Amino acid sequence: MNQDFDIIIVGGGAAGFFTAINIVEKNPKLKVAILERGAEVLNKVRISGGGRCNVTHACFEPNELVKYYPRGEKELRGPFHQFSSGDTIEWFEKHGVELKIEEDGRMFPVSNSSQTIIDCFLVATQKLGIKVLTGQSVQSIFKKESVWKIETQNENYIAEKLILATGSNPKIWEMLQTFGHAVVSPVPSLFTFNIKDPRIKELPGVAAQVTVKVKDSKLESTGPLLITHWGMSGPAVLKLSAWGARILHDKNYQFTIFVNWLNDIDTEDAEKKLKELKQEHAKKAVSKKSHFDFPNRLWESLVLASGIETETKWADLSKTQLQNLSNQLTNGTFQVNGKSTFKEEFVTAGGINLKEINFKTMQSKLHENLYFAGEIVNIDAITGGFNFQNAWTSGFILANAI
């Protein structure tokens, strides 16, 4: 027995729900169903942002917003001129959800709970008569004359239009390849670096504003770095992992980084500053106090790594020790051996080749009435609400087109 719908959306996540709601709000006559393979919908929304749901980012200029997307920068420019962060705020307010901006620009519901977003979507789908069908794992998709036929393990569905919002689902990507779509092979993005090093072993929780570079590459990133039990994390590292997703994958996550703990001060200027400190604090112990913008514990560790004993006074520093210390401060070399997933925010670089999508409508260029929303395509962003913004924007444009 076939179940007939005008539109079927595969994927009960952020992009799938947002698309469905916008379609039926614009045209209440359409019969729409969301198919979700799991027992629950909106799982990623629930755990995102530590359970608070980082809905978007307070970057309101489309040409600036696109710069947060290692993959998709060029393609998203047009879409963001149609539906951007400001529109997201307005949309949620209209649906009874107020958002707030945090210091770093991330935006969350005022309630500080992702459940607010989930409830907003569930109430809207119910009110609009959108069918939400769980436990529907898609086994096959094929096109018969002008309709799409979707088979799950327990049902058959027929729809005039098919929207895929399945995120990083390898099985769906495989099906699309049989339709002639090219899929850019997925690799992880947004991960932290595993580093075992005596200089940071005792310092979990210590943070500093740094510049990090990957040896033998053009990869460089500036921002807060957080030392963890397993190595290094924080925005500086996560940005590097996003921009370098493919390069670092090709290196099998074994590579060398250089950390400048003084951020934008170079080795030469650092040495000058240390010589001034040597004059000013001649009688004091070098290791006792950090004269830079990071904690004493980190300073002490870098002093010891420069071959300077705990009790050594500034006056007694040799030229070599000064050079060693300025090197540790501005060009610390660390070996990365592997990666760890960043919290639950698993993001993948890869997906449907962007050349095969019309970004005015999010329709496939190869098949009429086949559309894509969210992370199924080869678009991903750094952390901060940008991946959700891509879901909202693609869903909105798609709904408009339909």
LUMVO-168264 format. One record per residue (C-alpha): residue number from 1; x, y, z. Coordinates in nm, 2 decimals, always signed. Layout:
BEGIN
dose:xx:yy:zz
NUM:X:Y:Z
...
END
This chain:
BEGIN
dose:xx:yy:zz
1:+0.00:+0.00:+0.00
2:+0.15:+0.33:-0.11
3:+0.11:+0.65:+0.10
4:+0.08:+0.95:-0.12
5:+0.21:+1.30:-0.05
6:+0.28:+1.61:-0.25
7:+0.62:+1.64:-0.08
8:+0.83:+1.40:+0.12
9:+1.12:+1.52:+0.33
10:+1.37:+1.26:+0.44
11:+1.54:+1.36:+0.76
12:+1.38:+1.48:+1.09
13:+1.65:+1.72:+1.19
14:+1.68:+2.10:+1.19
15:+1.68:+2.15:+0.81
16:+1.40:+1.90:+0.75
17:+1.16:+2.06:+1.00
18:+1.24:+2.42:+0.91
19:+1.18:+2.34:+0.54
20:+0.85:+2.16:+0.60
21:+0.71:+2.43:+0.82
22:+0.80:+2.71:+0.57
23:+0.65:+2.51:+0.28
24:+0.31:+2.46:+0.45
25:+0.30:+2.81:+0.59
26:+0.34:+2.94:+0.23
27:+0.10:+2.69:+0.08
28:-0.14:+2.52:+0.33
29:-0.29:+2.30:+0.05
30:+0.03:+2.09:+0.02
31:+0.04:+1.75:+0.19
32:+0.38:+1.71:+0.34
33:+0.55:+1.43:+0.54
34:+0.88:+1.41:+0.73
35:+1.05:+1.07:+0.74
36:+1.29:+1.01:+1.02
37:+1.49:+0.69:+1.06
38:+1.54:+0.71:+1.44
39:+1.28:+0.69:+1.71
40:+1.32:+1.06:+1.80
41:+1.33:+1.37:+1.58
42:+1.56:+1.67:+1.62
43:+1.83:+1.49:+1.81
44:+2.12:+1.71:+1.70
45:+1.92:+2.02:+1.80
46:+1.87:+1.87:+2.15
47:+2.24:+1.83:+2.22
48:+2.38:+2.12:+2.03
49:+2.54:+2.41:+2.22
50:+2.56:+2.20:+2.54
51:+2.18:+2.14:+2.54
52:+2.11:+2.51:+2.48
53:+2.10:+2.51:+2.09
54:+2.32:+2.77:+1.93
55:+2.06:+2.88:+1.68
56:+2.26:+3.13:+1.48
57:+2.53:+3.40:+1.50
58:+2.50:+3.77:+1.53
59:+2.68:+3.84:+1.21
60:+2.42:+4.03:+1.00
61:+2.62:+4.12:+0.69
62:+2.59:+3.83:+0.42
63:+2.94:+3.91:+0.28
64:+3.09:+3.87:+0.62
65:+2.88:+3.57:+0.72
66:+3.00:+3.36:+0.43
67:+3.36:+3.39:+0.56
68:+3.28:+3.14:+0.84
69:+3.22:+2.86:+0.59
70:+3.54:+2.67:+0.48
71:+3.32:+2.50:+0.22
72:+3.03:+2.69:+0.07
73:+3.16:+3.05:+0.10
74:+3.10:+3.14:-0.27
75:+2.77:+2.95:-0.30
76:+2.60:+3.09:+0.01
77:+2.65:+3.45:-0.08
78:+2.32:+3.47:-0.29
79:+2.12:+3.26:-0.04
80:+2.23:+3.47:+0.26
81:+2.11:+3.79:+0.08
82:+1.77:+3.63:+0.08
83:+1.77:+3.48:+0.43
84:+2.03:+3.56:+0.69
85:+2.09:+3.57:+1.06
86:+1.85:+3.87:+1.11
87:+1.58:+3.68:+0.93
88:+1.63:+3.38:+1.15
89:+1.58:+3.60:+1.46
90:+1.27:+3.74:+1.32
91:+1.13:+3.40:+1.21
92:+1.18:+3.25:+1.56
93:+1.03:+3.56:+1.73
94:+0.72:+3.53:+1.51
95:+0.70:+3.17:+1.62
96:+0.72:+3.27:+1.99
97:+1.09:+3.20:+2.05
98:+1.30:+3.50:+2.17
99:+1.68:+3.47:+2.11
100:+1.97:+3.65:+2.29
101:+2.32:+3.74:+2.18
102:+2.62:+3.62:+2.40
103:+2.95:+3.81:+2.41
104:+3.11:+3.60:+2.14
105:+2.82:+3.66:+1.90
106:+2.66:+3.32:+1.94
107:+2.28:+3.33:+1.97
108:+2.06:+3.11:+2.20
109:+1.70:+3.09:+2.30
110:+1.64:+3.32:+2.61
111:+1.52:+3.00:+2.79
112:+1.88:+2.86:+2.75
113:+1.72:+2.53:+2.65
114:+1.72:+2.35:+2.32
115:+1.38:+2.21:+2.41
116:+1.23:+2.55:+2.33
117:+1.34:+2.51:+1.97
118:+1.22:+2.15:+1.95
119:+0.88:+2.25:+2.10
120:+0.85:+2.54:+1.85
121:+0.90:+2.30:+1.56
122:+0.67:+2.02:+1.70
123:+0.39:+2.27:+1.77
124:+0.42:+2.42:+1.42
125:+0.42:+2.08:+1.24
126:+0.12:+1.97:+1.44
127:-0.07:+2.29:+1.38
128:+0.00:+2.28:+1.00
129:-0.09:+1.91:+0.96
130:+0.26:+1.80:+0.86
131:+0.30:+1.42:+0.92
132:+0.61:+1.33:+1.12
133:+0.68:+0.96:+1.08
134:+0.96:+0.81:+1.29
135:+1.13:+0.47:+1.25
136:+1.14:+0.51:+0.88
137:+1.48:+0.41:+0.75
138:+1.49:+0.46:+0.37
139:+1.59:+0.15:+0.19
140:+1.56:+0.27:-0.17
141:+1.46:+0.57:-0.38
142:+1.36:+0.57:-0.74
143:+1.18:+0.78:-0.99
144:+0.88:+0.65:-1.17
145:+0.76:+0.87:-1.45
146:+0.71:+1.20:-1.28
147:+0.69:+1.08:-0.92
148:+0.94:+0.97:-0.66
149:+0.90:+0.64:-0.49
150:+1.05:+0.60:-0.14
151:+1.07:+0.26:+0.03
152:+1.14:+0.23:+0.40
153:+1.17:-0.10:+0.59
154:+0.80:-0.10:+0.66
155:+0.62:+0.14:+0.42
156:+0.62:+0.27:+0.06
157:+0.57:+0.64:-0.01
158:+0.50:+0.83:-0.33
159:+0.56:+1.20:-0.37
160:+0.58:+1.45:-0.65
161:+0.87:+1.63:-0.49
162:+1.15:+1.48:-0.27
163:+1.36:+1.68:-0.03
164:+1.67:+1.52:+0.12
165:+1.78:+1.67:+0.46
166:+1.97:+1.37:+0.59
167:+2.29:+1.54:+0.70
168:+2.60:+1.32:+0.69
169:+2.42:+0.99:+0.60
170:+2.65:+0.76:+0.40
171:+2.36:+0.54:+0.29
172:+2.17:+0.83:+0.13
173:+2.49:+0.96:-0.04
174:+2.54:+0.61:-0.19
175:+2.18:+0.62:-0.33
176:+2.24:+0.96:-0.48
177:+2.55:+0.84:-0.65
178:+2.34:+0.58:-0.84
179:+2.14:+0.88:-0.96
180:+2.46:+1.03:-1.11
181:+2.53:+1.28:-0.83
182:+2.89:+1.32:-0.73
183:+2.96:+1.31:-0.36
184:+3.27:+1.47:-0.21
185:+3.40:+1.20:+0.03
186:+3.33:+1.30:+0.39
187:+3.60:+1.38:+0.64
188:+3.56:+1.51:+1.00
189:+3.56:+1.88:+1.07
190:+3.56:+2.06:+1.41
191:+3.78:+1.84:+1.62
192:+4.04:+1.90:+1.89
193:+4.41:+1.80:+1.88
194:+4.55:+1.51:+2.08
195:+4.89:+1.62:+2.22
196:+5.10:+1.45:+2.49
197:+5.37:+1.70:+2.60
198:+5.53:+1.77:+2.94
199:+5.48:+2.15:+2.89
200:+5.10:+2.12:+2.90
201:+5.05:+1.79:+3.09
202:+4.97:+1.96:+3.43
203:+4.77:+2.25:+3.28
204:+4.42:+2.14:+3.18
205:+4.18:+2.43:+3.20
206:+4.45:+2.70:+3.12
207:+4.35:+2.93:+2.83
208:+4.54:+3.19:+2.63
209:+4.49:+3.41:+2.32
210:+4.73:+3.26:+2.06
211:+4.82:+3.21:+1.70
212:+4.85:+2.85:+1.58
213:+5.01:+2.74:+1.26
214:+5.04:+2.39:+1.10
215:+5.39:+2.31:+0.98
216:+5.43:+2.27:+0.60
217:+5.10:+2.43:+0.52
218:+4.93:+2.77:+0.49
219:+4.69:+2.69:+0.78
220:+4.69:+2.95:+1.05
221:+4.44:+3.06:+1.31
222:+4.41:+3.31:+1.58
223:+4.19:+3.30:+1.89
224:+4.15:+3.15:+2.24
225:+4.33:+2.81:+2.29
226:+4.23:+2.59:+2.58
227:+4.46:+2.32:+2.72
228:+4.27:+2.00:+2.80
229:+4.35:+1.66:+2.95
230:+4.41:+1.52:+2.60
231:+4.58:+1.81:+2.43
232:+4.45:+2.14:+2.29
233:+4.10:+2.27:+2.21
234:+3.92:+2.61:+2.20
235:+3.82:+2.83:+1.90
236:+4.18:+2.87:+1.76
237:+4.21:+2.49:+1.73
238:+3.85:+2.43:+1.61
239:+3.89:+2.69:+1.34
240:+4.21:+2.53:+1.22
241:+4.04:+2.19:+1.22
242:+3.76:+2.32:+1.00
243:+3.97:+2.51:+0.75
244:+4.22:+2.22:+0.74
245:+3.97:+1.93:+0.74
246:+4.10:+1.78:+0.42
247:+4.47:+1.86:+0.47
248:+4.48:+1.72:+0.82
249:+4.29:+1.41:+0.71
250:+4.55:+1.35:+0.44
251:+4.82:+1.38:+0.71
252:+4.63:+1.11:+0.90
253:+4.61:+1.36:+1.19
254:+4.98:+1.33:+1.26
255:+5.14:+1.67:+1.22
256:+5.34:+1.95:+1.39
257:+5.19:+2.28:+1.51
258:+5.36:+2.60:+1.61
259:+5.20:+2.80:+1.90
260:+5.27:+3.16:+1.95
261:+5.15:+3.22:+2.31
262:+5.20:+3.59:+2.27
263:+4.96:+3.59:+1.97
264:+5.09:+3.87:+1.75
265:+5.44:+3.94:+1.90
266:+5.72:+3.79:+1.70
267:+6.03:+3.62:+1.84
268:+6.25:+3.93:+1.79
269:+6.01:+4.16:+1.98
270:+5.97:+3.90:+2.25
271:+6.34:+3.89:+2.31
272:+6.35:+4.27:+2.33
273:+6.07:+4.26:+2.59
274:+6.25:+3.99:+2.79
275:+6.57:+4.20:+2.80
276:+6.37:+4.49:+2.94
277:+6.23:+4.26:+3.20
278:+6.58:+4.14:+3.29
279:+6.67:+4.50:+3.36
280:+6.35:+4.58:+3.56
281:+6.33:+4.27:+3.77
282:+6.70:+4.17:+3.80
283:+6.67:+4.04:+4.16
284:+6.34:+3.85:+4.12
285:+6.30:+3.48:+4.02
286:+6.20:+3.45:+3.65
287:+5.95:+3.17:+3.70
288:+5.75:+3.34:+3.97
289:+5.53:+3.58:+3.76
290:+5.39:+3.59:+3.41
291:+5.45:+3.93:+3.26
292:+5.23:+3.84:+2.96
293:+4.85:+3.80:+2.91
294:+4.83:+3.44:+3.02
295:+4.83:+3.25:+3.36
296:+5.14:+3.21:+3.58
297:+5.12:+2.83:+3.56
298:+5.17:+2.84:+3.18
299:+5.45:+3.09:+3.22
300:+5.63:+2.87:+3.47
301:+5.60:+2.57:+3.25
302:+5.75:+2.76:+2.95
303:+6.03:+2.90:+3.17
304:+6.13:+2.54:+3.28
305:+6.10:+2.42:+2.92
306:+6.36:+2.69:+2.82
307:+6.62:+2.53:+3.05
308:+6.58:+2.79:+3.33
309:+6.57:+2.66:+3.69
310:+6.28:+2.76:+3.92
311:+6.50:+2.98:+4.14
312:+6.70:+3.15:+3.86
313:+6.69:+3.53:+3.89
314:+6.64:+3.76:+3.59
315:+6.99:+3.90:+3.63
316:+7.14:+3.56:+3.59
317:+6.98:+3.47:+3.25
318:+7.23:+3.38:+2.98
319:+7.18:+3.49:+2.62
320:+7.09:+3.14:+2.52
321:+6.83:+3.11:+2.79
322:+6.67:+3.44:+2.68
323:+6.66:+3.31:+2.32
324:+6.52:+2.98:+2.43
325:+6.24:+3.15:+2.63
326:+6.15:+3.39:+2.35
327:+6.13:+3.08:+2.12
328:+5.90:+2.89:+2.36
329:+5.68:+3.20:+2.39
330:+5.64:+3.27:+2.02
331:+5.72:+2.95:+1.83
332:+5.65:+2.65:+2.06
333:+5.66:+2.33:+1.86
334:+5.40:+2.06:+1.95
335:+5.34:+1.72:+1.79
336:+4.98:+1.63:+1.72
337:+4.89:+1.26:+1.73
338:+4.53:+1.21:+1.64
339:+4.20:+1.40:+1.71
340:+3.90:+1.40:+1.94
341:+3.54:+1.49:+1.85
342:+3.45:+1.83:+1.98
343:+3.17:+1.77:+2.23
344:+2.87:+1.63:+2.04
345:+2.90:+1.88:+1.76
346:+3.00:+1.63:+1.50
347:+3.04:+1.82:+1.17
348:+3.15:+1.66:+0.84
349:+3.32:+1.82:+0.55
350:+3.19:+1.66:+0.24
351:+2.86:+1.58:+0.07
352:+2.69:+1.65:-0.26
353:+2.91:+1.84:-0.51
354:+2.80:+2.20:-0.50
355:+2.83:+2.24:-0.88
356:+2.53:+2.01:-0.91
357:+2.29:+2.23:-0.71
358:+2.10:+2.54:-0.81
359:+2.14:+2.77:-0.51
360:+1.85:+2.99:-0.62
361:+1.61:+2.70:-0.54
362:+1.83:+2.42:-0.38
363:+1.71:+2.19:-0.65
364:+1.93:+1.93:-0.81
365:+2.06:+2.03:-1.15
366:+2.04:+1.66:-1.26
367:+1.69:+1.57:-1.15
368:+1.37:+1.78:-1.14
369:+1.18:+1.79:-0.82
370:+1.48:+1.67:-0.61
371:+1.60:+1.92:-0.35
372:+1.86:+1.94:-0.08
373:+1.87:+2.12:+0.26
374:+2.13:+2.14:+0.53
375:+2.45:+1.94:+0.57
376:+2.38:+1.68:+0.31
377:+2.57:+1.91:+0.06
378:+2.94:+1.99:+0.08
379:+2.89:+2.29:+0.30
380:+3.02:+2.32:+0.66
381:+3.11:+2.60:+0.90
382:+3.32:+2.66:+1.20
383:+3.15:+2.64:+1.54
384:+2.92:+2.93:+1.66
385:+2.58:+2.88:+1.51
386:+2.68:+2.89:+1.15
387:+2.59:+2.53:+1.06
388:+2.24:+2.58:+1.18
389:+2.22:+2.91:+0.98
390:+2.30:+2.71:+0.67
391:+2.01:+2.47:+0.76
392:+1.76:+2.76:+0.80
393:+1.87:+2.94:+0.49
394:+1.86:+2.64:+0.26
395:+1.53:+2.54:+0.40
396:+1.38:+2.88:+0.35
397:+1.50:+2.92:-0.01
398:+1.38:+2.57:-0.09
399:+1.04:+2.64:+0.06
400:+1.01:+2.96:-0.14
401:+1.10:+2.78:-0.46
402:+0.84:+2.51:-0.41
END
